[in-house]
């Protein structure tokens, strides 16, 4: 059973979703951006310890609350970890921030212009553990590089198959078929994705709803019909490589779409900052992204 209070917060809340889900391959890059060079750890365990310290600092900051951050996507190790002696999902729930977890295990090699998700043989066990820890939903990412209908249809099919498995476990899936914003066929890929998503949404049965996490479209407003679709709880956008100012400008052009930014949220944070400097920088980023999520330009 989906948590209805959390569903209402996500569907109706003013704010955005923070993506704190960098995983194994992207962790060194995330740490480097935070001012921690690769020589700072001697094992994978130490590396994950450092990224957990960063995430804990963010999650426990006085500016990171449900007033503007309505949800947060966690990496599996972060979900299983603690902040201030409490499980991380519990800390988020107490702050009014709805917890999600990244469940994909990375991407397959490109075929037909897209990268499908790798198999997830232990998904049911992960979903049960997440549900027990008070997590509301999941996020699963695949990537579209070219406007190949066969490839995009395969991505949407796989995403909705996984989404139904998530729904069966009583969790809310965030379906994330990311269109590469550097694609030479980006506008065409956006359009094909819109068509394939609409077909998949129309085919859902019962009371099923999903969330969508999409790249900001080349044509502003292209995804309005998805925002309004009765099977969509909320549409959120990834920053996709845009720096925060540009990401916020593009986000503000799209009605009903809120942010689910990662790098664009964290880009100014550094390990060497004092707590006051850190909280001021994080608070400024939160305010900027909140404004772009809630105040739209014509």
Buried (B, 14 or more C-beta within 10 A) or exposed (E): EBBEEBBEBBEEBEBBBBBBBBBBEBBBEBBEBBEBEEEEBEEEEEBBEBBBBBBBBBBBBEBBBBBBBBBBBBBBBBBBBEBEEEBBBBBBBEBBBBBBBBBBBEBBEBEBBBBBBEEBEEBEEBBEBBBEBBBBBBBBBBBBBBBBBEBBBBBBBBBBEBBBBBBEBBBBBBBBBBBBBEBEBBBBBBBBBBBBBBEBBEEBEEEBBBBBBBBBBBEBBBBBEBBEBEBBBBBBBBBBEBEBEEBBEBBBBBBBBBBBBBBBBBBBBBBEBEEEEBBBBBBEBBEBBBBBBBEBEE
